[in-house]
């Protein structure tokens, strides 16, 4: 998932998608799949951070998020 998204970002269309995200998200093309994958990655990270916040023990950090 991540590798494909990073490879897409390195392409010319990927660069356009990065620069003009608000426009490109409405146009059909290969960027739609990359945007879905990046949204999935963002959702995963958000869930992980929320989970760590709920179970936080300030005296015992588990990872970088803590």
C-alpha positions as CSV (number, residue, x, y, z in Angstrom):
1,X,0.0,0.0,0.0
2,X,2.6,2.5,1.0
3,X,5.1,1.6,-1.6
4,X,2.6,2.0,-4.4
5,X,1.6,5.4,-3.1
6,X,5.1,6.6,-2.8
7,X,5.9,5.3,-6.3
8,X,2.9,7.2,-7.7
9,X,3.9,10.4,-5.9
10,X,7.3,10.2,-7.8
11,X,5.6,10.3,-11.2
12,X,4.7,13.5,-13.1
13,X,0.9,12.9,-12.5
14,X,1.7,12.3,-8.8
15,X,3.5,15.6,-8.6
16,X,0.5,17.4,-10.2
17,X,-1.8,15.6,-7.7
18,X,0.4,16.9,-4.8
19,X,0.4,20.5,-6.1
20,X,-3.2,20.6,-7.2
21,X,-4.9,18.2,-4.7
22,X,-8.2,20.1,-4.5
23,X,-8.6,19.9,-8.3
24,X,-7.1,16.5,-9.0
25,X,-9.3,14.7,-6.5
26,X,-12.3,15.4,-8.7
27,X,-10.7,14.3,-12.0
28,X,-10.7,10.7,-13.1
29,X,-7.4,8.9,-13.4
30,X,-4.8,6.9,-11.7
31,X,-4.6,9.4,-8.8
32,X,-7.9,8.2,-7.5
33,X,-6.4,4.8,-6.5
34,X,-3.4,6.5,-4.9
35,X,-5.7,8.9,-3.0
36,X,-7.7,5.9,-1.7
37,X,-4.6,4.2,-0.5
38,X,-3.3,7.3,1.2
39,X,-6.6,7.9,2.9
40,X,-6.5,4.3,4.2
41,X,-3.0,4.9,5.5
42,X,-4.2,8.2,7.2
43,X,-7.1,6.3,8.8
44,X,-4.8,3.6,10.1
45,X,-2.5,6.2,11.7
46,X,-5.4,8.1,13.2
47,X,-6.8,4.9,14.8
48,X,-3.4,4.0,16.2
49,X,-2.8,7.4,17.7
50,X,-6.3,7.4,19.3
51,X,-5.8,3.9,20.7
52,X,-2.5,5.0,22.2
53,X,-4.0,8.1,23.7
54,X,-6.8,6.0,25.4
55,X,-4.3,3.6,26.9
56,X,-1.5,6.1,27.7
57,X,0.6,5.6,30.7
58,X,3.0,8.6,31.1
59,X,5.4,6.5,33.2
60,X,5.8,3.8,30.5
61,X,6.1,5.1,26.9
62,X,5.6,2.3,24.4
63,X,6.7,3.9,21.1
64,X,7.2,7.2,19.3
65,X,3.6,8.2,19.5
66,X,3.7,8.2,23.3
